Structure formats: C-alpha cells, structure tokens
Amino acid sequence: MISFIIPAYQEEKYIERTLRSIPDNFEKIVVCNGCSDQTYNIAKKYAEVINISEKNVSKARNLGAKIAKNNLLVFLDADTRLSRDAFNDLIKLKDKNVVGTFKAKFNKNKFSLKLHSIIKNILLLFGFHNASGAIFCREEVFNKIHGFNEKIIKGENWDFVKRARKHAKFYFSKNYCITSSRRFEKIGYIKIILYWLKEILIRNKDYPSVR
C-alpha cells in the first residue's frame, strides 16, 4: 500500500519516535548513511534497514525506493512525524498520480517557530516552496524522473519535486508534518528565512541545505 523511506545520519535520539509513529501496516525502510552511532541498532527493531557508508541523502532515498514494495513512496526525515489525519490522507492518495507534501509544523510551541511555520506554509500553498519534512509520490513518477539526483548535495528536495511535477499533479495536504526544531534553533531563524528567499530567487544555485 504505502512505503516510508527514511534516510538517517546519526539520528539515534529521534529515529525510534519517528518509526513508532508510523502504523505497522505501512512498510518502513531506514537507510543509514554514514552512521557511527546507534541509529542502525534502534531502527532494525521497527524497520527494514540498509547501511551505506556515504553521507548522501539522495542516494539513501533512491536505495530505499528500489526495495520498496508499494505504489506510494513517502520520503520522511528521521526527526519528523505525521499527524494522524496525514496517514488517512496518504491512504486516499495511494492510487492517485500525485507528488506532494504536508503543512509544516514544529514540535515546540514557541512563537518564533509558529511564525516560521506560517511563512513556510504560505510559500508551499502558493508554489514558492516544494517540500516540508516529507515528500510523497507515486512509484511510476519516481521511476520516470530516475529518483533524486545523487549529484546534487544541496537543494535536492526542490529539484526532485520540480521534476516530478512535470509528470504528476502537485498535492499540498492540509494535514501536518511535525518536525524537530533543533536545526532551526541551531542555525538561526533569520538565516533560515534568508535561505528560503534564496531558494525562491536562485533555485538552482549552490547554497546550504536546511535538513
């Protein structure tokens, strides 16, 4: 029915909660890319796990997609969970020719994070931004565009969705993707807003990826 593909690099603090949040009737595939912590050992309790040495998130996603058994592929960040209604949305979409993402939400109830969520969701709604912490698409669409571009190490999510939209309808779910705020708090809110603006204005240039 639906396969979840989760690339994970040093995610021992987050991977268990993410995997436990996914219903057991969905396929779960974790690709550990260059991990040296306990991510692999924790993940194998809940999912099929692949271990690779490269820290290449696009390669990790592509490898997971190759062994996935279902028609709808969901690429989920290792520190991200979906709301309960989001799973119902995926079930309704499993036979549709779509590529899409969910509304963004953070795991902490801080004003600054709420503001960032509002800005990001406006960008998503009007097509200026293409992904939150989860991207889903049909297997046929994934194969048509040959998956994620493994040569791109920055902005690979934007590139993937942009190419997939040529073969499928973009679907922006009103349900939530709940992501850890750790990277936003570490990098800084102003820097991330500037990053989003650069992503909109200079989409294919070389700039840092926020993941």
C-alpha positions as CSV (number, residue, x, y, z in Angstrom):
1,M,0.0,0.0,0.0
2,I,2.4,2.7,1.2
3,S,6.2,2.6,1.8
4,F,8.0,5.0,4.1
5,I,11.7,5.6,3.2
6,I,13.7,7.3,5.9
7,P,17.4,8.4,5.4
8,A,19.1,8.7,8.7
9,Y,22.5,10.1,9.7
10,Q,23.4,10.0,13.4
11,E,19.7,10.0,14.4
12,E,19.8,7.8,17.5
13,K,17.9,10.4,19.5
14,Y,15.0,10.7,17.1
15,I,14.6,7.6,14.9
16,E,12.7,5.5,17.4
17,R,10.0,8.0,17.9
18,T,9.6,8.6,14.2
19,L,9.3,4.9,13.4
20,R,6.9,4.2,16.3
21,S,4.7,7.0,15.0
22,I,4.2,5.1,11.7
23,P,1.4,2.5,11.7
24,D,2.5,-1.1,11.5
25,N,0.6,-1.8,8.3
26,F,2.9,0.6,6.4
27,E,6.3,-0.6,5.1
28,K,9.2,1.1,6.9
29,I,12.6,1.3,5.3
30,V,15.5,3.1,7.0
31,V,18.7,3.8,5.1
32,C,21.6,4.7,7.5
33,N,24.0,6.8,5.5
34,G,27.4,7.0,7.2
35,C,26.1,6.4,10.8
36,S,28.5,5.6,13.6
37,D,26.0,5.8,16.5
38,Q,23.2,3.5,17.5
39,T,20.8,4.5,14.7
40,Y,21.1,1.2,12.9
41,N,20.5,-0.9,16.0
42,I,17.5,1.1,17.1
43,A,15.9,1.2,13.6
44,K,16.2,-2.5,13.0
45,K,13.7,-3.1,15.8
46,Y,11.0,-1.4,13.8
47,A,12.0,-1.4,10.1
48,E,14.0,-2.9,7.3
49,V,17.4,-1.2,7.5
50,I,20.1,-0.6,4.9
51,N,23.5,0.6,5.9
52,I,25.7,2.5,3.5
53,S,29.0,4.4,4.1
54,E,28.2,7.5,2.1
55,K,26.6,10.6,3.7
56,N,24.5,11.2,0.6
57,V,20.8,11.7,1.4
58,S,19.7,11.4,-2.2
59,K,21.5,8.1,-2.7
60,A,19.9,6.8,0.6
61,R,16.4,7.7,-0.6
62,N,17.0,6.1,-4.0
63,L,18.2,2.9,-2.5
64,G,15.2,2.7,-0.2
65,A,12.9,3.3,-3.1
66,K,14.5,0.4,-5.0
67,I,13.4,-2.1,-2.4
68,A,10.1,-0.6,-1.6
69,K,7.1,-2.9,-2.3
70,N,4.3,-0.4,-2.6
71,N,2.9,2.1,-5.1
72,L,3.1,5.2,-3.0
73,L,6.5,6.3,-1.7
74,V,6.9,8.6,1.3
75,F,10.3,10.1,1.9
76,L,10.3,11.1,5.6
77,D,13.0,12.9,7.5
78,A,14.3,10.9,10.5
79,D,13.3,13.6,13.0
80,T,9.8,14.1,11.6
81,R,6.3,12.6,12.3
82,L,3.0,12.9,10.6
83,S,-0.3,13.8,12.2
84,R,-2.9,11.0,12.4
85,D,-5.0,12.6,9.7
86,A,-2.0,12.8,7.4
87,F,-1.9,9.0,7.3
88,N,-5.5,8.9,6.2
89,D,-4.7,11.4,3.5
90,L,-2.0,9.1,2.2
91,I,-4.3,6.2,2.1
92,K,-6.8,8.2,0.0
93,L,-3.9,9.2,-2.4
94,K,-2.3,5.8,-2.8
95,D,-3.7,5.3,-6.3
96,K,-3.5,8.9,-7.5
97,N,-0.9,10.3,-9.8
98,V,0.4,12.9,-7.4
99,V,3.6,14.3,-5.9
100,G,3.2,16.3,-2.8
101,T,4.0,17.4,0.8
102,F,2.3,18.4,4.0
103,K,1.8,21.6,6.0
104,A,4.8,22.3,8.2
105,K,4.7,22.3,12.0
106,F,7.3,22.2,14.7
107,N,7.4,20.1,17.8
108,K,7.7,23.1,20.1
109,N,5.0,25.6,20.9
110,K,7.2,28.8,20.5
111,F,6.0,32.0,18.8
112,S,9.1,32.2,16.6
113,L,8.6,28.6,15.4
114,K,4.9,29.2,14.8
115,L,5.8,32.2,12.7
116,H,8.3,30.2,10.6
117,S,5.6,27.5,10.1
118,I,3.1,30.2,8.8
119,I,5.7,31.6,6.4
120,K,6.7,28.2,5.1
121,N,3.1,27.1,4.6
122,I,2.3,30.3,2.7
123,L,5.3,29.5,0.4
124,L,4.1,25.9,0.0
125,L,0.5,27.0,-0.7
126,F,1.5,29.4,-3.5
127,G,4.1,27.1,-5.0
128,F,7.2,29.1,-4.0
129,H,8.4,26.2,-1.9
130,N,8.0,22.5,-2.6
131,A,8.5,20.4,0.5
132,S,8.4,20.2,4.2
133,G,9.9,17.2,6.1
134,A,8.0,14.7,4.0
135,I,7.6,14.2,0.3
136,F,5.3,11.6,-1.3
137,C,4.9,10.4,-4.9
138,R,3.8,7.5,-7.0
139,E,6.4,4.9,-7.8
140,E,5.8,5.4,-11.5
141,V,6.6,9.1,-11.2
142,F,9.7,8.4,-9.2
143,N,11.0,5.9,-11.9
144,K,10.2,8.4,-14.7
145,I,12.4,11.0,-13.3
146,H,15.0,8.5,-12.0
147,G,14.6,9.5,-8.4
148,F,16.6,12.0,-6.6
149,N,19.7,13.5,-8.3
150,E,22.6,12.0,-6.4
151,K,25.0,14.6,-7.8
152,I,23.1,17.4,-6.1
153,I,24.1,17.8,-2.5
154,K,22.2,21.0,-1.8
155,G,18.6,21.7,-2.7
156,E,17.8,18.1,-3.8
157,N,14.2,18.2,-2.4
158,W,13.4,21.2,-4.6
159,D,15.0,19.6,-7.6
160,F,13.1,16.3,-7.1
161,V,9.6,17.9,-6.7
162,K,10.2,20.3,-9.6
163,R,10.9,17.4,-11.9
164,A,8.2,15.2,-10.6
165,R,5.6,18.0,-11.1
166,K,6.1,17.6,-14.8
167,H,4.6,14.1,-14.6
168,A,2.1,14.4,-11.7
169,K,-0.3,16.8,-10.0
170,F,1.2,18.6,-7.0
171,Y,-0.8,17.9,-3.8
172,F,-0.4,20.1,-0.8
173,S,-2.0,18.3,2.2
174,K,-3.8,20.4,4.8
175,N,-2.6,17.9,7.4
176,Y,0.6,18.3,9.3
177,C,4.2,17.1,9.1
178,I,5.7,17.7,12.6
179,T,9.5,18.3,12.5
180,S,12.1,18.8,15.3
181,S,13.1,22.4,15.7
182,R,16.7,21.6,16.5
183,R,18.2,22.7,13.2
184,F,16.2,25.9,13.1
185,E,17.3,26.8,16.6
186,K,20.9,25.9,15.9
187,I,21.2,27.7,12.6
188,G,19.1,30.8,13.5
189,Y,15.7,32.0,12.3
190,I,16.9,34.9,10.2
191,K,19.4,32.7,8.4
192,I,16.7,30.2,7.5
193,I,14.3,32.9,6.2
194,L,17.2,34.2,4.0
195,Y,17.8,30.6,2.9
196,W,14.1,30.3,1.8
197,L,14.3,33.6,-0.1
198,K,17.5,32.4,-1.9
199,E,15.7,29.1,-2.7
200,I,12.9,31.0,-4.3
201,L,15.0,33.5,-6.2
202,I,18.0,31.4,-7.1
203,R,16.6,27.9,-7.2
204,N,19.4,26.0,-8.9
205,K,22.4,27.8,-7.3
206,D,24.7,26.3,-4.7
207,Y,23.6,27.2,-1.2
208,P,23.3,25.4,2.2
209,S,20.6,22.8,2.6
210,V,18.4,23.0,5.7
211,R,17.5,19.5,6.8
